[in-house]
Amino acid sequence: MDELSFRLLDTVGVWRKGQPLGPATAQQRTVLALLLLEHGRCVPVERMSLALWGGEPPSSARNCVQVQVSRLRRLLGSAPVRLASSASGYSIDLLPDRVDLFRFRSLVHDASTAEPSVARDMLTRALSERRGPVLAGVAGTWLTETVAQNLEDEYLDAVEELARLERETGHPEKAVARLTPLHLVNPLREGLAAALLTSLHASGRRAEALVLFRRTRQALVEELGVEPGDALQRAHEKALRHEGTAPVRREAPAAGRLSPDRAPRQLPPDNAYYSGRQREHGWLDALVRPGHERDRTAAPGIGVITGLAGVGKTALAVHWAHRNRDLFPGGQLYLDLRGFGPHGTPVPAADALRTLIEALGVPQVRIPASEDGRVGMFRSLLADRRILLLLDNARDADQVRPLLPGSPGCVVLVTTRHELTSLVAKDGARPLAVEPLTAQEARQVMAVRLGHRRVTDEEDAVGKLVSLCGGLPLALAMVTAHAVTRPHLTLSELLPEMDEAGRRLDAFSSEDSRADLRSAFSWSYAALSAESAGLFRLLGLHPTPEFTVAAAASLLGVSTAATRKLLAELVQAHLVTAVSADRYTWHDLTWAYARELAHARTPPAERHRASHRMLSHYLHTARAAERQTNLSHQLPLEAASDTPGAVSVDFDDPRAAMDWLHNEHRSLVAAVHEAAHHGFDAPCWQLAQAVRTFLYRCGYFNTQAEVHRVALTAAVRLSDPAARAYCQFGLGQAYARLGRFDDAHAHLGDARDMYHELTDHLGQAIVHTQLSVLEGQRGDPESALDHSLRSLTHSREAGHRPGEAMALNNVGWYSAQLGDYETARRHCTDAVAMLRRVGDCLGEAAALDSLGYLHRSLGRPEQAIVCYEQALTLRRGQERVYDAETLPQLADAQLAAGRPDLARSSLRRALSMLDEFARHEADEVRERLDELENQLGPSGRRSQP
């Protein structure tokens, strides 16, 4: 097979044509395993950190994860596998049949409904997918302790099922051969022991079967302090009595059946357009698979299906129930508990019990009056029967608990918008969180409803519709219904009414409230406490769908402790999602609903105050981050007034500050626009100032230009010359990096003149520094040196030591370019010493970079390499723009020192950065790299001429 395949049921890895490609390290295998296990869904960075390092990840955990993902991208190359990143983590999108685990699960699932001979072949093929220990080669113990054991159980369940089929089809000896080695490895797994005992008995080896039971019982008593469970005891009793070993059919025994006229069949109609949800179906299949856990606990299987309104919980449960109804010969019961909806109060447990008992054929006159009496009758009726109970739209655990049967043959599916934590903790329920459909699944839904031809013909419009629906099946159903009922319109013509922010939910409206997305959200909202409902509305004012506890607290004007409690209620209601301990996100359409409520039910004055508090939070926290990451060799931050109720965050170290900026930069940029929109002109330009250094260092030059254009308009409205001068400077700096040299020169010239009129020496110093960079980019080192000398003079006039040190470095840099190496050495050496004294590591890195250039120019490549590597170490990835400039120079020094393999590596690192933010510079590095690749042979050394 030419295409890549992936293994989880073995050493985790990527294969092509039967040959392993990698990964090479345990950490990469861990990251790959997490991505594959959740394929198509985002894996948060925090979960990757937990898997890699347990509960104590290093401070560099996020960067380490980024490195591993980057290496996986290189490993995958141009394969049709999409490894995508988002604000919270990473995801991988590929065909499930490329992964051995999903092929295994698919075969096991298909075998469950096939004829015995066919099922036996399917299970044999499924078991062949495993080639070694599952999830082998991963780092740490988290994956092996939390996931690998579940996968091992799935595998052993399939082995036990195959052994049963082999016995049924007259080959018990094959079952014995298959089970014996596994039992030796898993002597306490009662399901294996029972299967092996039954197979030995069926093969005529009764004495060995009895010995096996005695050994297993002794081990259970000595090691676990428990007696064997019912399944193993029954197998033993049959062997003792020498009963016939005719196979038991898949359905429950006759004692567990209702008569055909009494077995209820209450499932709602299946959805003819249902599509996708393979992962969820696999989870539900595992819930009903007979195994040792069910035998030991003697409890029914309980699955709690949770998720956002409109995400398709009921459709999933009903579709799965229809596909598997043959597994429940006792019948299928369905009840809408009305936990959320237009019905008023939820169905009381006593009323629900009466309805269920009547469905089982008991006349009303015989149903007990008390709730306790009904509970007893209901559980008695289901004793020893195999029935599926689907409890739809539950409000809370107290409503569900009295309806739980006691029979281990029953399975209960509960759908709910709330996380029924106590049902999980006290009753052994297993939670399944249903996420929105992936883009691929959403396209499949549209293709099923509209026809593949229409979807294929309007691929771009389909992509936009899928994005606007955000993977919600209810939203997709409404959009496709509009398309079906308006065949004269193209899909593109449906887009305008969906794109308007204020009308977005109108596109998902319906006269039937059960199919109306706004109504669906309103029922979850109506169930909130007054305080949480207030927070939900105000969160609609947040400019991005991801927010922190501190931002939410600022919107509400209360403490973070109080806000956490309210957010926990919103999480329970599946209105927001916790990404980490301090960070939350929500679905775009839920966000749109919250915005509607914010403007419809919150007075304008209150909205104004909430927005002001939120902007104050971002401004003061961004300034705290700037102070940690930029040691004042730029303009000092303008004073900003405090806003009562706003929460600001302080940082203990630069790394924490930089992490916050990385996580929040989209919200900060949006906050600049929000401030301008609401007339908060001072916070608008001050936010731009606080975030400028970060945007510049990370190469977000277009974004830097965008926010400074907005900020400049706000500064003009304020008639504040200092604010205007700063905004001109920030805009000119961004334009210089974008190659718009004339625009950059015009804005920087205006900034210089304004600072001159203000007699602001520090302002003039930073503008001359940027003008020197601009002239250097234009290829005029003489003019660049002149501006650097002017910057040095103004920095000394201002008494600003960090600025003076940076100016010294720039004078040295351009002197070296002009061949004045002695002046360059003196100024750069002084700059390094001064920057070390003030503790400016990033400034020191810049000066070391200049010294590296000086040594390289003087024919001292080894000394140049030392300087460049020290500069990269000091930056620690905090200034990717400057790292991308240093690495090609390091490559030149490495080539001069006879290390072409290291030079190639340095150029590759530089190219990976420049491709993101400086394409014209990336092309130059790419040409150099291609030239070097052509010169190097397979050994990594230069080819002989």
Helices and strands as residue ranges (DSSP letters): E 5-7, E 13-16, E 19-22, H 26-37, E 43-44, H 45-53, H 61-76, E 82-85, E 89-93, G 96-98, H 100-111, H 116-128, H 142-143, I 144-148, H 149-168, H 172-185, H 190-202, H 206-224, H 230-241, G 254-256, H 278-288, H 292-297, E 301-306, H 313-323, G 325-327, E 332-336, H 349-359, G 364-366, H 371-382, E 388-394, H 397-400, G 401-403, E 411-416, H 421-427, E 430-433, H 439-450, H 452-457, H 459-469, H 473-485, H 491-499, G 501-508, G 513-515, H 517-526, H 530-539, E 546-548, H 549-556, H 560-572, E 577-578, E 583-585, H 588-601, H 604-629, H 654-677, H 681-698, H 701-718, H 721-737, H 741-757, H 761-777, H 781-798, H 801-817, H 821-838, H 841-857, H 861-875, H 880-896, H 900-917, H 919-935
